[in-house]
Amino acid sequence: MVTIDILLVTMVNKKRKDTAIKVSRWLDDAVKDYISTRKTNIEFPSKRNFVDKAVMQLLEDKGVKLNG
């Protein structure tokens, strides 16, 4: 049996519904490896949490105003 692990990023639209976004397996593995350390795991308890925060930070750095 083969298990495929796909990281899903959730973006919140104006109606407050989550949208799943697929990412590459290598990116999923890289995030999993990064958050697996004890110190990082406290700050980012899940892959979803890590990616949501990273995307939000990138958008804010680019000057995008986020509501929420």
C-alpha positions as CSV (number, residue, x, y, z in Angstrom):
1,M,0.0,0.0,0.0
2,V,1.3,3.4,-1.0
3,T,0.5,6.5,1.0
4,I,0.7,9.9,-0.7
5,D,1.1,12.8,1.7
6,I,0.1,16.1,0.1
7,L,0.5,19.3,2.1
8,L,-2.6,21.5,1.8
9,V,-2.4,25.2,2.2
10,T,-5.6,26.9,3.2
11,M,-6.4,30.4,2.0
12,V,-9.4,32.2,3.4
13,N,-11.6,34.0,0.9
14,K,-14.1,36.8,1.5
15,K,-16.8,34.4,2.5
16,R,-14.5,32.7,5.1
17,K,-14.3,29.3,3.4
18,D,-11.1,27.4,3.2
19,T,-9.6,26.5,-0.2
20,A,-7.2,23.6,-0.4
21,I,-4.0,24.1,-2.5
22,K,-1.7,21.2,-3.5
23,V,2.1,21.7,-3.2
24,S,5.0,19.7,-4.5
25,R,6.1,16.6,-2.6
26,W,9.6,18.0,-2.1
27,L,8.1,21.1,-0.5
28,D,5.9,19.0,1.7
29,D,8.9,16.9,2.8
30,A,11.0,20.1,3.4
31,V,8.3,21.6,5.6
32,K,7.8,18.3,7.5
33,D,11.6,18.1,8.1
34,Y,11.8,21.7,9.3
35,I,8.9,21.5,11.8
36,S,9.9,18.1,13.1
37,T,12.5,19.6,15.5
38,R,11.3,20.2,19.1
39,K,12.0,23.9,19.1
40,T,10.2,24.6,15.8
41,N,7.4,22.2,16.5
42,I,6.3,24.4,19.4
43,E,6.0,27.5,17.2
44,F,4.5,25.5,14.2
45,P,2.5,22.6,15.5
46,S,1.4,21.5,12.0
47,K,2.5,21.8,8.4
48,R,-0.7,23.8,7.7
49,N,0.1,26.2,10.4
50,F,3.7,26.7,9.1
51,V,2.6,27.3,5.5
52,D,-0.3,29.6,6.5
53,K,2.1,31.8,8.5
54,A,4.8,31.7,5.8
55,V,2.4,32.8,3.1
56,M,0.9,35.5,5.3
57,Q,4.4,36.9,6.1
58,L,5.4,36.8,2.4
59,L,2.2,38.7,1.4
60,E,2.7,41.3,4.2
61,D,6.3,41.8,3.1
62,K,5.1,42.5,-0.4
63,G,2.7,45.1,0.9
64,V,-0.5,43.2,0.7
65,K,-3.1,44.2,3.4
66,L,-4.5,41.1,5.0
67,N,-7.9,41.3,6.8
68,G,-8.1,38.7,9.5
